[in-house]
Each structure stands twice: as structure tokens, then as C-alpha cells.
Amino acid sequence: LLPFIGAYSPTAIKRRKATNIISQEMERIVIEKKKKIEATTSTNNDDGDGVEDDDDVREKDLLDILIQLRDENDEELSLESIINQSKTFLLAGHETTSVAISWSLYLLAHHPQIQERLYDEINTEIQSSQPGGALVGFPMDCVDRLTFLNKVIKESLRMRPPVPIVSRCCEYDTKL
């Protein structure tokens, strides 16, 4: 009886609404991407030489791969399956990113000298890339120049990985 009542709690109703919004948006994105892929495929300027032309070459994202994926019967994944896989990757990516950022901030809080050095590096880059030092936008090429930030993030990931690896060793022979 309690699970039935719990299904109508305000929290459960909000969760269902949020899940529906995410599913609808994912469906819209997948359908849009499928149309784009089909349009690109139909206008492919393949001249039959077996070599892709420059216009045909572009990096594929995860959604491209899922849409073009075929099962053992050479059939496309269903729309529902692509949406579910996309939601899984979205959630997994969100969680690992937030855990990595949280640990990085925690470790910086415990090492004020590192925090100060990182602040100085970022501030110096902002001053040199922005007229008057006003933060209007932070171009991605500036991030590449933040070498100490890169080291801090890598060390944080080394010390506190968002997805820990557990290795196991077999202590005795096993027959399968």
C-alpha cells in the first residue's frame, strides 16, 4: 500500500514531470539529428573513388554513433533505445563531472597556497586576454594556456578519481 501512496507524493510527481521533460527533449534532439544525418547522407558527394572528400569528413559525437549503430541483425536501434542510452550517458557524465569538481574544490580548500597560485594564474590570464581585465567571456584558447590549472585538475583526478577502479587478483585456480 505504501508504494502506491508514495507514487502520488509531491516529490514523485515532480520527478515524473522532470523525467518526461528530459525524455521529450532527448526525443526532439535525436529526431533532429537523424534528419540531419539523413540529409547529409543523401547529399553525399561521393565520387566513387573510395576516398572521403573533405566535405564528408567531420568528427562524430556520441549521438551520431548511436543513431548509426546496427545490431546483430543489421537493424537500427529504436528511438526509445537511443533516448535511453543518451539519458544514461547524460546522467553518468553529469555525476562524474560534479564529483570531480567537488573533490577538486575540496582539495583546493585544504591547500590555500595552491589555491592562491591557481587564482594568480587565472587572474593573470584574464588580465592579459581581456581589455581592462573585465571578464566578458573566457575564450577556450585561454584555457589551454592555464597549465597550472591543468596540473591541479589532473592531480585531483589522480588523488580522488570520480570512478574508482578496483582490481582483483585470483588467489587460487578456478575451473569454469
SULKA-V431191 format. One record per backbone hydrogen bond with DSSP energy under -0.5 kcal/mol. CO is the residue of the C=O (numbers start at 0). NH is the residue of the N-H. E is the energy in kcal/mol with one decimal. If there is no record, write none. Layout:
co:CO nh:NH e:E
co:CO nh:NH e:E
This chain:
co:0 nh:4 e:-1.8
co:1 nh:5 e:-3.0
co:2 nh:6 e:-1.3
co:4 nh:7 e:-1.6
co:5 nh:8 e:-1.5
co:8 nh:12 e:-2.3
co:9 nh:13 e:-2.3
co:10 nh:14 e:-2.4
co:11 nh:15 e:-2.4
co:12 nh:16 e:-2.2
co:13 nh:17 e:-2.7
co:14 nh:18 e:-2.6
co:15 nh:19 e:-2.5
co:16 nh:20 e:-2.3
co:17 nh:21 e:-2.3
co:18 nh:22 e:-2.6
co:19 nh:23 e:-2.7
co:20 nh:24 e:-2.4
co:21 nh:25 e:-2.7
co:22 nh:26 e:-2.6
co:23 nh:27 e:-2.3
co:24 nh:28 e:-2.4
co:25 nh:29 e:-2.8
co:26 nh:30 e:-2.6
co:27 nh:31 e:-2.3
co:28 nh:32 e:-2.5
co:29 nh:33 e:-2.7
co:30 nh:34 e:-2.3
co:31 nh:35 e:-2.0
co:32 nh:36 e:-2.6
co:33 nh:37 e:-2.8
co:34 nh:38 e:-2.5
co:35 nh:39 e:-2.3
co:36 nh:40 e:-2.7
co:37 nh:41 e:-2.5
co:38 nh:42 e:-1.4
co:40 nh:43 e:-1.1
co:43 nh:45 e:-0.6
co:52 nh:55 e:-1.3
co:52 nh:56 e:-0.8
co:53 nh:56 e:-0.7
co:55 nh:57 e:-0.6
co:60 nh:64 e:-1.9
co:61 nh:65 e:-2.5
co:62 nh:66 e:-2.5
co:63 nh:67 e:-2.1
co:64 nh:68 e:-0.9
co:68 nh:76 e:-0.8
co:70 nh:73 e:-2.0
co:74 nh:70 e:-2.3
co:77 nh:81 e:-2.4
co:78 nh:82 e:-2.4
co:79 nh:83 e:-2.5
co:80 nh:84 e:-2.5
co:81 nh:85 e:-2.4
co:82 nh:86 e:-2.5
co:83 nh:87 e:-2.0
co:84 nh:88 e:-2.3
co:85 nh:89 e:-2.5
co:86 nh:90 e:-2.6
co:87 nh:91 e:-2.8
co:88 nh:92 e:-2.7
co:89 nh:93 e:-2.2
co:90 nh:94 e:-2.6
co:91 nh:95 e:-2.3
co:92 nh:96 e:-1.9
co:93 nh:97 e:-2.4
co:94 nh:98 e:-2.4
co:95 nh:99 e:-2.3
co:96 nh:100 e:-2.5
co:97 nh:101 e:-2.4
co:98 nh:102 e:-2.5
co:99 nh:103 e:-2.2
co:100 nh:104 e:-2.6
co:101 nh:105 e:-2.3
co:102 nh:106 e:-2.8
co:103 nh:107 e:-2.3
co:104 nh:108 e:-2.2
co:105 nh:109 e:-1.3
co:107 nh:110 e:-1.1
co:110 nh:113 e:-0.7
co:110 nh:114 e:-2.2
co:111 nh:115 e:-2.6
co:112 nh:116 e:-1.9
co:113 nh:117 e:-2.6
co:114 nh:118 e:-2.5
co:115 nh:119 e:-2.5
co:116 nh:120 e:-2.1
co:117 nh:121 e:-2.5
co:118 nh:122 e:-2.9
co:119 nh:123 e:-2.6
co:120 nh:124 e:-2.1
co:121 nh:125 e:-2.5
co:122 nh:126 e:-2.6
co:123 nh:127 e:-2.2
co:124 nh:128 e:-2.1
co:125 nh:129 e:-2.2
co:129 nh:132 e:-2.0
co:130 nh:133 e:-1.0
co:133 nh:135 e:-1.4
co:136 nh:138 e:-0.6
co:138 nh:141 e:-1.3
co:138 nh:142 e:-0.8
co:139 nh:143 e:-1.2
co:140 nh:144 e:-0.7
co:141 nh:144 e:-0.8
co:142 nh:145 e:-1.3
co:144 nh:146 e:-1.8
co:145 nh:149 e:-1.8
co:146 nh:150 e:-1.9
co:147 nh:151 e:-2.7
co:148 nh:152 e:-2.6
co:149 nh:153 e:-2.3
co:150 nh:154 e:-2.5
co:151 nh:155 e:-2.5
co:152 nh:156 e:-2.6
co:153 nh:157 e:-2.0
co:154 nh:158 e:-2.7
co:155 nh:159 e:-3.0
co:161 nh:163 e:-0.5
co:164 nh:166 e:-0.6
